[in-house]
Amino acid sequence: MKLMPVEAARAAMLAEAQALGAETVPLAAANGRVLAEDIVARRAQPPFTNSAMDGWAMRAADTPGALLIVGESAAGHGYEAEVQPGQAVRIFTGAALPAGADTVVIQENATRDADRVTVPAAGKGDNIRKAGRDFEAGDILLKAGMRIDPWRLSLAASAGRAELSVRRRPRVAILSTGEEIVDAPAEPGPFQIYDSGSPAIKAMVEAWGAEATRLSGVRDTLDAVTRAMAEAQGELIVTVGGASVGDHDLVRAAATSLGLSLRVESVAMRPGKPTFFGVLGDGRRLLGLPGNPASAFACAELFLRPLITAYQGAEPILRMTGARAAEALPGNGPREHWMRARLTPGEDGWVAHAYRDQDSSLVGVFAAADALIRRPPGAPAVDPGGPLEVLLLDRA
């Protein structure tokens, strides 16, 4: 099989993943979705100059002095008259600054006596938030392609939006093959193991913003795999296992019978060499992941997540950062190596501790890891403290 470099493979896959159409959802349902439109401010925020503190509104020129209290300005209920020389208005945080006033003295610095308040010297503009301090009418607050989180949702709400136009969630069908795997709580036979790959891939797909359907109970025969693949619904089919070229690896043969046109035959990486990608005859995309969990999970991070992101119209950027090696690492071979690791804080950034056993069947190691170390093809040995490039994994 022709090996393709990791970045070239990812680019070939992303070339086949165009952003899906838009749909309108209520603001409360938009968290985690990707915007299909720019969010433009309809008015300034705040829309009026207001007080940053509880206190007294007045003219700075009248301070220090004893001023006549003429009214009150509270949030939602302003003082509508103009403040005249020698006057003060009781004001609360967020309330509109009355016309004529240009400063606020905080209540701790003032003394009230009946209908008068004595205040110290104050500067013009003290304790005031000017209109438009956050944003002005017509400002673009959020751009299409941004993923909504609670903070961005709040910004959209402050712009008066009750609904947002977002990209449709991609539909991903997950097909796991292999007579050796069973779903819990079924009792595995003497030569079987529990399926730990496809449940995790489904959880990843959903966490990354797509709708996932897991196809289970597919027998390990060419007819069964072909039928399941033909009936799978969605823009993208993800297979777990059966991606290699052994006698019992049926995914490629099934896909070929459905008109598969390969874009990536295999990838020059470890773990994950058997990963492939192509387009079926009916236009659905197919990503074949290896069956070993660590291989499947590493390739899901490197290829499946960017694909799902691209379908949603967002920029598929890997979360790479620098780190220092906790211990010496040997030189790398001809294939790009993604090593499971845990990060700890160091004096000048992250320290990456590579797990000693990098066997691709070990689920426990991946569950403990919070990063993948990228070792380029032919990379030289790294001494303790040497520079590394790592991919951050989502961990609570």
LUMPAVEX-68794 format. One record per residue (C-alpha): residue number from 1; residue in one letter; x, y, z. Coordinates in pm, 1 decimal. Layout:
N
NUM:A:X:Y:Z .
...
***
This chain:
396
1:M:0.0:0.0:0.0 .
2:K:118.6:352.1:-80.4 .
3:L:202.9:541.1:239.8 .
4:M:103.8:908.7:254.5 .
5:P:254.7:1155.8:504.8 .
6:V:21.0:1257.4:787.7 .
7:E:-26.2:1621.1:683.2 .
8:A:-79.3:1526.9:319.3 .
9:A:-333.1:1261.6:421.7 .
10:R:-523.7:1509.4:634.8 .
11:A:-526.1:1763.5:351.6 .
12:A:-656.4:1501.5:106.4 .
13:M:-937.5:1414.7:346.7 .
14:L:-1030.5:1775.0:419.9 .
15:A:-1052.2:1847.0:47.1 .
16:E:-1358.4:1618.0:46.6 .
17:A:-1532.4:1777.4:348.3 .
18:Q:-1729.9:2087.1:253.1 .
19:A:-1929.6:2281.5:509.9 .
20:L:-2288.8:2162.4:543.6 .
21:G:-2595.6:2382.3:508.0 .
22:A:-2731.0:2612.1:776.4 .
23:E:-3027.1:2584.3:1009.8 .
24:T:-3177.5:2828.5:1259.4 .
25:V:-3188.9:2724.5:1624.0 .
26:P:-3297.8:2900.8:1944.8 .
27:L:-3016.1:3077.9:2124.7 .
28:A:-3035.9:2835.4:2417.6 .
29:A:-2978.5:2542.1:2180.1 .
30:A:-2678.0:2697.1:2004.5 .
31:N:-2407.8:2603.8:2255.6 .
32:G:-2143.1:2392.1:2081.7 .
33:R:-2271.5:2474.4:1733.7 .
34:V:-2075.1:2659.9:1463.3 .
35:L:-2206.5:2992.3:1334.6 .
36:A:-2314.8:3015.1:972.1 .
37:E:-2351.5:3395.2:990.5 .
38:D:-2178.5:3698.2:1137.1 .
39:I:-2339.7:3836.9:1451.8 .
40:V:-2368.8:4215.8:1418.5 .
41:A:-2454.7:4449.1:1705.5 .
42:R:-2789.4:4617.4:1655.7 .
43:R:-2709.4:4885.9:1913.4 .
44:A:-2427.5:4994.5:2141.5 .
45:Q:-2351.9:4809.4:2465.0 .
46:P:-2406.3:4961.0:2708.8 .
47:P:-2666.3:5163.9:2520.6 .
48:F:-2634.2:5453.0:2767.0 .
49:T:-2365.9:5590.5:2996.9 .
50:N:-2414.3:5434.2:3339.1 .
51:S:-2271.5:5409.1:3687.1 .
52:A:-2007.1:5150.8:3771.7 .
53:M:-2081.1:5177.8:4144.2 .
54:D:-2354.8:5247.5:4396.5 .
55:G:-2326.1:5611.7:4500.0 .
56:W:-2419.7:5965.4:4398.4 .
57:A:-2431.6:6124.9:4053.2 .
58:M:-2342.6:6494.2:4021.0 .
59:R:-2131.1:6751.0:3842.2 .
60:A:-1758.8:6722.3:3922.1 .
61:A:-1741.9:7103.1:3933.4 .
62:D:-1971.0:7097.4:4242.2 .
63:T:-1729.0:6885.8:4445.8 .
64:P:-1632.4:6896.0:4725.6 .
65:G:-1950.6:7021.4:4887.4 .
66:A:-2294.2:6954.1:5035.1 .
67:L:-2542.3:6893.1:4753.0 .
68:L:-2920.9:6883.7:4740.1 .
69:I:-3062.3:6535.1:4674.5 .
70:V:-3320.0:6564.2:4396.5 .
71:G:-3397.5:6205.5:4295.1 .
72:E:-3281.9:5853.1:4221.3 .
73:S:-3159.5:5652.3:3922.6 .
74:A:-3187.8:5273.3:3943.4 .
75:A:-3131.9:4998.3:3687.1 .
76:G:-3428.3:5009.6:3451.5 .
77:H:-3564.3:5331.7:3604.5 .
78:G:-3359.4:5640.8:3531.8 .
79:Y:-3379.2:5998.9:3661.4 .
80:E:-3533.6:6188.2:3372.5 .
81:A:-3464.5:6549.2:3468.0 .
82:E:-3129.0:6720.1:3415.3 .
83:V:-2898.9:6753.4:3714.6 .
84:Q:-2847.8:7122.0:3793.0 .
85:P:-2555.5:7289.4:3969.1 .
86:G:-2555.4:7201.1:4340.0 .
87:Q:-2769.4:6889.4:4294.3 .
88:A:-2703.0:6516.7:4340.6 .
89:V:-2894.4:6202.8:4240.8 .
90:R:-2881.1:5873.3:4426.9 .
91:I:-2758.0:5617.1:4171.6 .
92:F:-2705.7:5241.0:4165.1 .
93:T:-2470.4:5017.6:3970.0 .
94:G:-2577.7:4989.1:3605.7 .
95:A:-2827.3:5272.9:3628.2 .
96:A:-2823.6:5542.8:3360.4 .
97:L:-2619.9:5853.8:3438.5 .
98:P:-2863.7:6147.1:3446.3 .
99:A:-2821.7:6431.7:3199.6 .
100:G:-2604.0:6705.6:3344.2 .
101:A:-2407.6:6470.4:3571.8 .
102:D:-2051.9:6379.4:3477.9 .
103:T:-1918.6:6189.8:3779.8 .
104:V:-2021.3:5940.3:4046.9 .
105:V:-1899.5:5945.0:4406.4 .
106:I:-1920.6:5599.8:4566.8 .
107:Q:-2153.0:5576.0:4864.1 .
108:E:-1871.9:5487.8:5107.6 .
109:N:-1714.5:5830.3:5045.4 .
110:A:-2033.5:6031.5:5096.3 .
111:T:-2236.8:6129.9:5401.8 .
112:R:-2610.4:6183.3:5379.3 .
113:D:-2797.6:6418.3:5611.7 .
114:A:-3170.2:6444.8:5539.1 .
115:D:-3204.4:6593.3:5189.5 .
116:R:-2835.0:6671.2:5144.8 .
117:V:-2524.7:6466.0:5078.3 .
118:T:-2169.4:6578.7:5153.8 .
119:V:-1909.4:6455.4:4903.6 .
120:P:-1532.1:6490.2:4862.0 .
121:A:-1357.4:6621.3:4551.6 .
122:A:-1427.2:6405.7:4244.5 .
123:G:-1286.0:6393.8:3893.9 .
124:K:-1494.4:6416.4:3580.5 .
125:G:-1576.6:6065.3:3457.4 .
126:D:-1506.1:5887.9:3786.9 .
127:N:-1691.1:5555.2:3831.8 .
128:I:-1871.3:5589.6:3499.3 .
129:R:-1909.4:5342.1:3212.2 .
130:K:-1952.4:5525.9:2884.3 .
131:A:-2209.5:5420.4:2624.1 .
132:G:-2056.7:5179.9:2371.3 .
133:R:-1768.8:5083.1:2599.8 .
134:D:-1823.1:4711.2:2520.7 .
135:F:-1922.2:4751.0:2155.1 .
136:E:-2086.4:4993.0:1914.9 .
137:A:-2385.0:4945.9:1685.4 .
138:G:-2271.9:4778.1:1364.4 .
139:D:-1970.9:4604.6:1519.2 .
140:I:-1919.8:4241.5:1415.1 .
141:L:-1927.7:4059.7:1747.3 .
142:L:-1887.3:3701.0:1626.0 .
143:K:-1780.4:3573.9:1284.5 .
144:A:-1919.7:3284.7:1083.9 .
145:G:-1712.9:2974.2:1154.3 .
146:M:-1682.1:3042.1:1527.5 .
147:R:-1802.5:2771.9:1764.3 .
148:I:-2054.0:2896.2:2020.3 .
149:D:-1960.0:2848.3:2385.4 .
150:P:-2134.0:2996.2:2691.7 .
151:W:-1930.8:3318.6:2669.7 .
152:R:-1999.8:3372.7:2300.5 .
153:L:-2362.7:3280.5:2359.7 .
154:S:-2375.5:3559.7:2617.8 .
155:L:-2230.8:3803.3:2364.4 .
156:A:-2494.3:3704.0:2107.5 .
157:A:-2763.0:3748.6:2372.1 .
158:S:-2631.3:4096.4:2454.4 .
159:A:-2680.2:4179.8:2086.5 .
160:G:-3047.4:4093.7:2119.3 .
161:R:-3036.6:3764.3:1931.2 .
162:A:-3298.6:3502.9:2019.2 .
163:E:-3201.0:3268.6:1733.0 .
164:L:-2878.5:3190.2:1551.2 .
165:S:-2800.1:3047.5:1208.9 .
166:V:-2562.4:2754.5:1261.3 .
167:R:-2418.7:2477.6:1046.1 .
168:R:-2605.5:2150.8:1042.5 .
169:R:-2445.8:1876.7:1246.5 .
170:P:-2271.9:1618.0:1027.3 .
171:R:-2414.6:1267.0:1051.4 .
172:V:-2155.3:999.3:1118.7 .
173:A:-2223.6:625.5:1101.1 .
174:I:-1977.1:410.3:1297.4 .
175:L:-1926.8:49.9:1189.7 .
176:S:-1716.5:-181.9:1403.4 .
177:T:-1608.9:-515.5:1256.4 .
178:G:-1446.4:-827.6:1395.6 .
179:E:-1575.4:-1159.6:1527.7 .
180:E:-1343.3:-1118.1:1826.3 .
181:I:-1536.1:-825.2:1980.1 .
182:V:-1862.2:-824.9:2174.1 .
183:D:-2067.7:-550.7:2336.7 .
184:A:-2110.1:-546.8:2713.4 .
185:P:-2295.8:-689.5:2898.6 .
186:A:-2278.8:-993.3:2669.4 .
187:E:-2047.6:-1264.6:2795.2 .
188:P:-1738.5:-1287.0:2570.8 .
189:G:-1625.3:-1624.3:2445.5 .
190:P:-1281.7:-1765.3:2526.9 .
191:F:-1125.0:-1587.2:2228.7 .
192:Q:-1325.9:-1263.2:2239.3 .
193:I:-1286.2:-919.5:2397.7 .
194:Y:-1522.5:-633.8:2476.8 .
195:D:-1555.7:-361.6:2211.5 .
196:S:-1374.8:-59.4:2356.9 .
197:G:-1312.0:116.5:2025.9 .
198:S:-1644.5:206.6:1865.8 .
199:P:-1817.0:325.4:2189.7 .
200:A:-1528.4:567.7:2242.2 .
201:I:-1531.6:683.1:1879.7 .
202:K:-1906.1:750.0:1908.8 .
203:A:-1846.2:958.5:2222.9 .
204:M:-1569.9:1153.0:2047.0 .
205:V:-1788.1:1220.5:1743.3 .
206:E:-2069.7:1356.7:1960.1 .
207:A:-1832.3:1565.8:2172.1 .
208:W:-1694.1:1720.1:1853.3 .
209:G:-2039.3:1833.9:1740.5 .
210:A:-2167.3:1560.5:1509.3 .
211:E:-2459.5:1320.1:1527.4 .
212:A:-2336.9:962.4:1566.9 .
213:T:-2501.7:630.2:1491.9 .
214:R:-2321.6:315.1:1599.9 .
215:L:-2387.8:7.7:1384.7 .
216:S:-2336.3:-301.3:1597.6 .
217:G:-2398.4:-671.1:1557.0 .
218:V:-2251.7:-685.6:1205.7 .
219:R:-2118.8:-1032.7:1128.2 .
220:D:-1765.8:-1064.4:998.9 .
221:T:-1860.1:-1161.7:646.0 .
222:L:-1820.9:-967.9:326.0 .
223:D:-2195.7:-969.0:257.9 .
224:A:-2281.0:-846.2:609.4 .
225:V:-2021.5:-569.5:607.8 .
226:T:-2122.1:-459.7:256.6 .
227:R:-2490.4:-452.4:351.9 .
228:A:-2426.8:-250.7:669.4 .
229:M:-2208.4:-4.8:481.5 .
230:A:-2464.6:32.1:203.0 .
231:E:-2745.0:103.6:451.3 .
232:A:-2547.7:343.2:675.4 .
233:Q:-2695.2:693.2:687.7 .
234:G:-2490.6:1011.5:691.7 .
235:E:-2224.1:1216.7:521.4 .
236:L:-1941.1:1012.5:672.1 .
237:I:-1899.1:643.7:752.0 .
238:V:-1628.1:555.4:1003.0 .
239:T:-1518.5:195.4:1025.5 .
240:V:-1322.0:62.5:1321.8 .
241:G:-1118.9:-247.4:1241.1 .
242:G:-1083.9:-443.7:922.2 .
243:A:-886.2:-162.9:759.2 .
244:S:-575.4:-365.8:683.0 .
245:V:-524.0:-625.0:410.8 .
246:G:-546.7:-954.1:601.2 .
247:D:-775.8:-1241.9:508.8 .
248:H:-1032.0:-1126.3:768.7 .
249:D:-1008.3:-754.1:694.0 .
250:L:-1322.7:-699.6:488.2 .
251:V:-1383.1:-325.1:501.1 .
252:R:-1184.2:-229.8:192.8 .
253:A:-1338.3:-510.9:-10.9 .
254:A:-1688.9:-411.6:95.1 .
255:A:-1621.3:-46.1:16.7 .
256:T:-1471.8:-136.8:-320.3 .
257:S:-1792.6:-319.0:-412.6 .
258:L:-1977.5:6.0:-334.5 .
259:G:-1763.6:208.1:-574.8 .
260:L:-1490.0:327.1:-339.4 .
261:S:-1248.9:580.0:-487.3 .
262:L:-948.1:603.0:-257.7 .
263:R:-800.3:940.4:-163.8 .
264:V:-569.1:801.5:106.2 .
265:E:-454.5:440.4:80.9 .
266:S:-254.8:428.8:405.7 .
267:V:-67.3:672.8:627.5 .
268:A:303.3:688.4:713.5 .
269:M:247.5:697.1:1088.0 .
270:R:248.4:480.9:1394.8 .
271:P:18.8:382.9:1533.0 .
272:G:-236.1:397.8:1251.2 .
273:K:-63.0:287.7:930.0 .
274:P:-373.6:102.6:788.1 .
275:T:-592.3:418.2:804.2 .
276:F:-753.7:493.9:468.7 .
277:F:-1005.8:739.3:327.9 .
278:G:-1216.0:758.2:14.4 .
279:V:-1545.1:842.4:-152.1 .
280:L:-1812.3:579.8:-218.2 .
281:G:-1999.8:566.3:-545.0 .
282:D:-2299.6:752.4:-398.2 .
283:G:-2083.0:1037.7:-263.2 .
284:R:-2063.6:935.8:101.4 .
285:R:-1718.9:966.1:254.0 .
286:L:-1553.7:670.5:426.3 .
287:L:-1280.1:686.5:689.9 .
288:G:-1129.9:349.9:780.8 .
289:L:-966.8:340.8:1124.3 .
290:P:-751.8:56.0:1258.4 .
291:G:-902.2:-181.5:1511.2 .
292:N:-644.0:-143.0:1787.3 .
293:P:-782.2:120.8:2027.4 .
294:A:-472.7:340.8:2051.8 .
295:S:-440.7:343.0:1672.9 .
296:A:-808.1:426.1:1627.7 .
297:F:-804.1:701.6:1890.3 .
298:A:-484.2:866.1:1763.2 .
299:C:-617.4:865.6:1406.0 .
300:A:-953.6:997.1:1526.1 .
301:E:-774.4:1296.4:1678.4 .
302:L:-562.8:1356.7:1369.4 .
303:F:-820.0:1291.3:1095.6 .
304:L:-1176.1:1237.5:1220.9 .
305:R:-1190.5:1547.2:1440.4 .
306:P:-1065.8:1779.5:1161.7 .
307:L:-1318.8:1623.1:920.8 .
308:I:-1608.5:1684.6:1159.7 .
309:T:-1485.5:2038.4:1221.8 .
310:A:-1465.0:2109.2:847.1 .
311:Y:-1817.9:1977.4:790.6 .
312:Q:-1932.7:2237.4:1044.0 .
313:G:-1761.4:2522.4:861.0 .
314:A:-1494.7:2584.1:1125.6 .
315:E:-1117.9:2589.3:1082.8 .
316:P:-976.2:2240.5:1157.6 .
317:I:-670.0:2338.5:1360.5 .
318:L:-485.2:2083.3:1573.5 .
319:R:-419.8:2194.7:1932.0 .
320:M:-39.8:2168.7:1916.8 .
321:T:196.1:2320.7:2170.4 .
322:G:556.8:2294.7:2281.5 .
323:A:690.2:2086.2:2570.3 .
324:R:1014.2:1956.4:2717.3 .
325:A:1103.0:1587.8:2730.0 .
326:A:1094.3:1441.8:3079.3 .
327:E:1331.6:1167.3:2976.1 .
328:A:1550.5:1074.2:2681.0 .
329:L:1370.7:954.9:2368.0 .
330:P:1540.0:751.3:2093.7 .
331:G:1559.4:862.5:1733.7 .
332:N:1249.9:796.7:1524.3 .
333:G:1215.4:575.3:1219.5 .
334:P:1069.0:658.6:877.0 .
335:R:707.7:688.0:995.3 .
336:E:571.5:978.8:1199.1 .
337:H:523.6:854.4:1557.9 .
338:W:247.6:981.9:1789.8 .
339:M:336.0:876.8:2144.9 .
340:R:90.4:880.6:2432.7 .
341:A:212.7:1099.8:2716.9 .
342:R:109.8:1289.5:3026.7 .
343:L:199.2:1652.3:3087.4 .
344:T:319.3:1817.3:3406.1 .
345:P:401.7:2187.0:3456.4 .
346:G:769.0:2281.1:3443.4 .
347:E:970.5:2596.4:3498.5 .
348:D:926.4:2715.8:3139.3 .
349:G:613.8:2529.8:3026.3 .
350:W:492.8:2173.2:2989.1 .
351:V:704.0:1865.3:3058.5 .
352:A:599.8:1559.6:2854.3 .
353:H:633.6:1214.9:3008.4 .
354:A:606.1:950.6:2735.6 .
355:Y:461.3:618.7:2850.5 .
356:R:715.5:340.8:2825.8 .
357:D:475.3:90.8:2671.5 .
358:Q:331.5:238.4:2351.1 .
359:D:163.3:-83.1:2230.7 .
360:S:-142.2:16.2:2025.0 .
361:S:-372.5:-229.8:2203.7 .
362:L:-342.3:-62.0:2546.1 .
363:V:-662.3:124.4:2637.1 .
364:G:-543.8:205.2:2989.1 .
365:V:-246.4:405.0:2865.0 .
366:F:-464.4:619.6:2637.9 .
367:A:-713.8:675.1:2919.5 .
368:A:-432.1:812.8:3137.0 .
369:A:-268.0:1023.7:2864.3 .
370:D:-350.5:1391.0:2813.2 .
371:A:-123.6:1451.6:2514.2 .
372:L:32.8:1288.3:2209.3 .
373:I:399.4:1357.3:2138.5 .
374:R:467.3:1408.2:1767.0 .
375:R:795.5:1258.6:1652.8 .
376:P:860.1:1351.8:1286.9 .
377:P:1001.0:1092.9:1046.3 .
378:G:1373.0:1049.0:1103.4 .
379:A:1370.6:1272.4:1411.6 .
380:P:1699.2:1248.4:1607.4 .
381:A:1718.0:1131.7:1967.2 .
382:V:1600.6:1381.0:2228.4 .
383:D:1783.4:1435.9:2557.6 .
384:P:1596.9:1505.6:2883.9 .
385:G:1477.3:1864.6:2865.5 .
386:G:1489.1:1864.7:2485.9 .
387:P:1211.9:2032.2:2283.6 .
388:L:905.4:1837.7:2174.8 .
389:E:581.3:1912.8:1990.5 .
390:V:265.5:1775.6:2152.8 .
391:L:-103.5:1751.2:2066.6 .
392:L:-326.9:1836.4:2361.0 .
393:L:-608.6:1591.4:2430.8 .
394:D:-939.7:1694.3:2586.7 .
395:R:-925.7:1604.3:2954.0 .
396:A:-1143.9:1731.0:3238.4 .
***
